Amino acid sequence: MVLFAGAAEPNHYAVVMAQSVPAPGPATPEELKARIEAGIPGAQAMVSGDGHHFDAVVVAPAFTGLSRIARHRLVYDVFGDELGGRIHALSIQTRED
C-alpha cells in the first residue's frame, strides 16, 4: 500500500492499492478471489467465471461510506490493465461489512 504525499494515515482516498502479479495462463475464479481479498483490507469475495468472464460479490469494511462507483473502482484497481485483456469482463456487486 502506498500513501499519497501528505497523507498521515491510510484512508479511502489516500491509499493506492498495489497490484499483485497475475499468474501465467488463463485467470481463474480462485485467483481473482485471492487477489481481491489481498488487495482490499478485510474483504471477503465470492467469484465465479469461465476464465474470461467473471462475476464477483465483494463484502468489505473498506466500502463503508463510499459510493458504488468508488467501491467498484477499488475492486477494478486490484487488476489494473488486465481488465479487458486477460480478464475480459468482471461484473461486480459490493456490500459494506
N, CA, C and O of each residue as an XYZ file, in Angstrom:
388
protein
N       0.850     -1.156      0.000
C       0.000      0.000      0.000
C       0.899      1.223      0.000
O       1.897      1.263      0.720
N       0.551      2.226     -0.807
C       1.342      3.434     -0.946
C       0.470      4.630     -0.591
O      -0.670      4.714     -1.048
N       0.979      5.551      0.209
C       0.206      6.730      0.584
C       0.534      7.883     -0.348
O       1.683      8.038     -0.762
N      -0.469      8.696     -0.684
C      -0.222      9.912     -1.420
C       0.600     10.854     -0.548
O       0.521     10.795      0.679
N       1.385     11.719     -1.175
C       2.194     12.680     -0.429
C       1.306     13.508      0.482
O       0.252     13.984      0.060
N       1.716     13.677      1.701
C       0.991     14.491      2.657
C      -0.063     13.741      3.455
O      -0.649     14.306      4.379
N      -0.313     12.503      3.125
C      -1.317     11.724      3.861
C      -0.674     11.132      5.102
O       0.353     10.459      5.014
N      -1.269     11.379      6.245
C      -0.706     10.913      7.506
C      -0.992      9.446      7.772
O      -0.186      8.762      8.402
N      -2.128      8.958      7.301
C      -2.502      7.573      7.537
C      -3.386      7.108      6.398
O      -3.980      7.938      5.710
N      -3.492      5.807      6.178
C      -4.319      5.324      5.087
C      -5.797      5.622      5.323
O      -6.286      5.508      6.446
N      -6.493      5.997      4.281
C      -7.938      6.138      4.314
C      -8.490      5.846      2.930
O      -7.728      5.511      2.023
N      -9.788      5.963      2.751
C     -10.409      5.588      1.486
C      -9.821      6.338      0.298
O      -9.742      5.783     -0.799
N      -9.414      7.567      0.491
C      -8.981      8.392     -0.627
C      -7.474      8.528     -0.734
O      -6.975      8.961     -1.773
N      -6.737      8.175      0.300
C      -5.295      8.374      0.308
C      -4.513      7.114     -0.021
O      -3.285      7.155     -0.087
N      -5.183      6.019     -0.224
C      -4.484      4.755     -0.430
C      -4.518      4.346     -1.900
O      -5.571      4.366     -2.536
N      -3.383      3.985     -2.415
C      -3.294      3.396     -3.745
C      -2.935      1.941     -3.530
O      -1.877      1.633     -2.981
N      -3.809      1.041     -3.958
C      -3.557     -0.371     -3.731
C      -2.481     -0.887     -4.703
O      -2.531     -0.613     -5.902
N      -1.532     -1.619     -4.175
C      -0.520     -2.239     -5.010
C      -1.151     -3.403     -5.761
O      -1.906     -4.187     -5.187
N      -0.841     -3.509     -7.027
C      -1.396     -4.606     -7.819
C      -0.556     -5.852     -7.611
O       0.673     -5.787     -7.574
N      -1.221     -6.972     -7.477
C      -0.496     -8.224     -7.347
C      -0.138     -8.733     -8.738
O      -0.767     -8.366     -9.731
N       0.859     -9.565     -8.789
C       1.324    -10.103    -10.058
C       0.394    -11.219    -10.499
O       0.124    -12.140     -9.729
N      -0.106    -11.148    -11.746
C      -1.006    -12.195    -12.223
C      -0.276    -13.512    -12.441
O       0.914    -13.536    -12.753
N      -1.007    -14.599    -12.274
C      -0.462    -15.922    -12.566
C      -0.419    -16.097    -14.080
O      -1.219    -15.488    -14.790
N       0.500    -16.918    -14.587
C       0.526    -17.167    -16.029
C      -0.701    -17.969    -16.460
O      -1.276    -18.706    -15.658
N      -1.095    -17.830    -17.705
C      -2.232    -18.587    -18.236
C      -3.546    -17.893    -17.968
O      -3.576    -16.742    -17.533
N      -4.644    -18.604    -18.231
C      -5.965    -18.015    -18.034
C      -6.244    -17.717    -16.559
O      -5.764    -18.419    -15.669
N      -7.017    -16.679    -16.323
C      -7.413    -16.335    -14.961
C      -8.409    -17.374    -14.446
O      -9.132    -17.996    -15.224
N      -8.436    -17.551    -13.138
C      -9.387    -18.474    -12.513
C     -10.181    -17.725    -11.447
O      -9.704    -16.722    -10.916
N     -11.380    -18.195    -11.127
C     -12.131    -17.565    -10.031
C     -11.347    -17.562     -8.720
O     -11.416    -16.595     -7.960
N     -10.607    -18.630     -8.451
C      -9.837    -18.724     -7.210
C      -8.745    -17.648     -7.163
O      -8.497    -17.053     -6.114
N      -8.101    -17.408     -8.299
C      -7.067    -16.373     -8.371
C      -7.671    -14.992     -8.120
O      -7.129    -14.214     -7.334
N      -8.785    -14.683     -8.777
C      -9.413    -13.375     -8.598
C      -9.851    -13.178     -7.162
O      -9.667    -12.101     -6.596
N     -10.430    -14.208     -6.568
C     -10.855    -14.148     -5.160
C      -9.661    -13.814     -4.268
O      -9.737    -12.906     -3.439
N      -8.569    -14.540     -4.435
C      -7.379    -14.329     -3.605
C      -6.811    -12.928     -3.793
O      -6.383    -12.298     -2.826
N      -6.803    -12.440     -5.018
C      -6.240    -11.117     -5.287
C      -7.125    -10.002     -4.733
O      -6.610     -9.006     -4.225
N      -8.454    -10.153     -4.823
C      -9.357     -9.157     -4.252
C      -9.180     -9.110     -2.741
O      -9.071     -8.032     -2.157
N      -9.152    -10.282     -2.109
C      -9.017    -10.345     -0.651
C      -7.660     -9.828     -0.183
O      -7.559     -9.267      0.908
N      -6.623    -10.007     -0.984
C      -5.298     -9.483     -0.632
C      -5.212     -7.977     -0.889
O      -4.489     -7.269     -0.188
N      -5.945     -7.490     -1.888
C      -5.831     -6.091     -2.290
C      -6.731     -5.123     -1.554
O      -6.470     -3.920     -1.553
N      -7.800     -5.628     -0.918
C      -8.731     -4.763     -0.193
C      -8.792     -5.257      1.249
O      -9.265     -6.364      1.502
N      -8.323     -4.454      2.189
C      -8.263     -4.892      3.589
C      -9.612     -5.385      4.118
O     -10.624     -4.694      4.001
N      -9.615     -6.575      4.695
C     -10.812     -7.136      5.315
C     -11.862     -7.659      4.351
O     -12.951     -8.044      4.776
N     -11.553     -7.679      3.058
C     -12.544     -8.097      2.057
C     -12.766     -9.603      2.076
O     -11.859    -10.390      2.347
N     -14.009     -9.973      1.776
C     -14.378    -11.364      1.525
C     -15.030    -11.368      0.153
O     -15.948    -10.591     -0.110
N     -14.549    -12.250     -0.724
C     -15.049    -12.269     -2.099
C     -15.551    -13.653     -2.467
O     -15.002    -14.670     -2.042
N     -16.606    -13.666     -3.265
C     -17.086    -14.884     -3.919
C     -17.012    -14.599     -5.408
O     -17.607    -13.635     -5.891
N     -16.279    -15.438     -6.141
C     -16.063    -15.194     -7.564
C     -16.398    -16.454     -8.346
O     -16.006    -17.558     -7.969
N     -17.124    -16.274     -9.438
C     -17.395    -17.374    -10.366
C     -17.021    -16.887    -11.758
O     -16.946    -15.684    -12.006
N     -16.790    -17.826    -12.659
C     -16.454    -17.424    -14.018
C     -15.875    -18.548    -14.827
O     -15.655    -19.653    -14.332
N     -15.629    -18.243    -16.102
C     -15.196    -19.258    -17.065
C     -13.771    -19.063    -17.568
O     -13.368    -19.717    -18.530
N     -13.010    -18.186    -16.947
C     -11.650    -17.931    -17.409
C     -11.520    -16.614    -18.143
O     -10.408    -16.107    -18.295
N     -12.625    -16.043    -18.603
C     -12.612    -14.751    -19.295
C     -13.659    -13.798    -18.730
O     -13.401    -12.603    -18.583
N     -14.842    -14.326    -18.412
C     -15.949    -13.544    -17.868
C     -16.184    -13.981    -16.425
O     -16.348    -15.168    -16.140
N     -16.197    -12.993    -15.514
C     -16.300    -13.309    -14.095
C     -17.390    -12.478    -13.423
O     -17.693    -11.362    -13.845
N     -17.966    -13.044    -12.377
C     -18.913    -12.355    -11.501
C     -18.325    -12.388    -10.097
O     -17.916    -13.445     -9.616
N     -18.281    -11.229     -9.439
C     -17.727    -11.154     -8.089
C     -18.698    -10.447     -7.154
O     -19.284     -9.421     -7.501
N     -18.855    -11.012     -5.969
C     -19.578    -10.358     -4.880
C     -18.527    -10.104     -3.814
O     -17.895    -11.036     -3.317
N     -18.342     -8.828     -3.465
C     -17.277     -8.450     -2.533
C     -17.888     -7.694     -1.354
O     -18.619     -6.720     -1.533
N     -17.575     -8.161     -0.152
C     -18.028     -7.522      1.082
C     -16.776     -7.051      1.812
O     -15.849     -7.828      2.040
N     -16.758     -5.749      2.181
C     -15.566     -5.231      2.858
C     -15.901     -4.012      3.703
O     -16.713     -3.177      3.305
N     -15.272     -3.910      4.872
C     -15.452     -2.713      5.687
C     -14.885     -1.469      4.990
O     -15.307     -0.352      5.290
N     -13.944     -1.649      4.075
C     -13.353     -0.526      3.346
C     -14.379      0.195      2.475
O     -14.135      1.324      2.050
N     -15.525     -0.436      2.200
C     -16.555      0.174      1.362
C     -17.459      1.148      2.128
O     -18.227      1.891      1.517
N     -17.369      1.145      3.447
C     -18.249      1.984      4.267
C     -18.115      3.452      3.870
O     -17.018      4.010      3.845
N     -19.246      4.056      3.563
C     -19.277      5.472      3.209
C     -18.911      5.801      1.777
O     -18.958      6.966      1.382
N     -18.547      4.798      0.990
C     -18.169      5.041     -0.406
C     -19.363      4.874     -1.335
O     -20.274      4.093     -1.058
N     -19.351      5.611     -2.433
C     -20.372      5.445     -3.464
C     -20.139      4.117     -4.181
O     -19.073      3.513     -4.059
N     -21.140      3.676     -4.922
C     -20.995      2.429     -5.676
C     -19.839      2.536     -6.669
O     -19.096      1.572     -6.854
N     -19.682      3.681     -7.300
C     -18.584      3.868     -8.258
C     -17.235      3.744     -7.555
O     -16.331      3.089     -8.075
N     -17.086      4.355     -6.395
C     -15.819      4.281     -5.656
C     -15.527      2.859     -5.196
O     -14.376      2.423     -5.216
N     -16.567      2.132     -4.780
C     -16.386      0.730     -4.375
C     -15.889     -0.099     -5.551
O     -14.936     -0.867     -5.417
N     -16.530      0.057     -6.694
C     -16.140     -0.700     -7.881
C     -14.727     -0.340     -8.305
O     -13.960     -1.208     -8.722
N     -14.381      0.934     -8.200
C     -13.032      1.366     -8.566
C     -11.986      0.671     -7.694
O     -10.928      0.287     -8.193
N     -12.266      0.504     -6.397
C     -11.328     -0.208     -5.520
C     -11.094     -1.634     -6.013
O      -9.965     -2.124     -6.007
N     -12.166     -2.293     -6.436
C     -12.030     -3.668     -6.933
C     -11.288     -3.670     -8.269
O     -10.366     -4.463     -8.456
N     -11.671     -2.800     -9.197
C     -11.013     -2.748    -10.503
C      -9.524     -2.428    -10.366
O      -8.709     -2.947    -11.129
N      -9.162     -1.581     -9.403
C      -7.759     -1.211     -9.209
C      -6.876     -2.398     -8.836
O      -5.667     -2.363     -9.066
N      -7.457     -3.432     -8.270
C      -6.696     -4.637     -7.941
C      -6.116     -5.265     -9.215
O      -5.039     -5.860     -9.176
N      -6.825     -5.135    -10.340
C      -6.440     -5.832    -11.577
C      -5.806     -4.937    -12.627
O      -5.195     -5.444    -13.568
N      -5.930     -3.633    -12.499
C      -5.269     -2.711    -13.422
C      -5.547     -3.011    -14.881
O      -6.697     -3.171    -15.288
N      -4.471     -3.086    -15.672
C      -4.565     -3.256    -17.122
C      -5.041     -4.637    -17.569
O      -5.282     -4.851    -18.757
N      -5.177     -5.563    -16.641
C      -5.651     -6.900    -17.025
C      -7.120     -6.895    -17.443
O      -7.557     -7.759    -18.203
N      -7.883     -5.913    -16.940
C      -9.306     -5.840    -17.302
C      -9.420     -5.469    -18.779
O      -8.782     -4.532    -19.258
N     -10.240     -6.222    -19.470
C     -10.376     -6.027    -20.909
C      -9.368     -6.847    -21.694
O      -9.458     -6.929    -22.919
N      -8.417     -7.451    -21.011
C      -7.412     -8.299    -21.645
C      -7.526     -9.708    -21.104
O      -8.431    -10.459    -21.468
N      -6.587    -10.061    -20.222
C      -6.589    -11.394    -19.602
C      -7.904    -11.661    -18.875
O      -8.427    -12.776    -18.911
N      -8.432    -10.638    -18.218
C      -9.753    -10.715    -17.585
C     -10.680     -9.913    -18.483
O     -10.753     -8.689    -18.374
N     -11.383    -10.595    -19.364
C     -12.170     -9.907    -20.387
C     -13.308     -9.094    -19.783
O     -13.537     -7.958    -20.199
N     -14.020     -9.648    -18.821
C     -15.155     -8.947    -18.205
C     -15.272     -9.334    -16.739
O     -15.096    -10.494    -16.368
N     -15.575     -8.330    -15.911
C     -15.750     -8.552    -14.480
C     -16.985     -7.797    -14.028
O     -17.008     -6.566    -14.037
N     -18.017     -8.540    -13.631
C     -19.237     -7.968    -13.084
C     -19.098     -7.964    -11.565
O     -18.733     -8.977    -10.971
N     -19.390     -6.821    -10.935
C     -19.147     -6.666     -9.500
C     -20.407     -6.268     -8.762
O     -21.162     -5.406     -9.210
N     -20.626     -6.910     -7.617
C     -21.587     -6.459     -6.627
C     -20.795     -6.221     -5.354
O     -19.975     -7.054     -4.964
N     -21.036     -5.082     -4.698
C     -20.300     -4.774     -3.471
C     -21.273     -4.499     -2.333
O     -22.385     -4.014     -2.538
N     -20.819     -4.824     -1.129
C     -21.601     -4.547      0.086
C     -20.642     -4.172      1.210
O     -19.502     -4.635      1.257
N     -21.129     -3.322      2.116
C     -20.364     -2.998      3.310
C     -20.411     -4.173      4.259
O     -21.391     -4.918      4.292
N     -19.353     -4.337      5.028
C     -19.325     -5.389      6.041
C     -19.944     -4.872      7.307
O     -20.025     -5.599      8.297
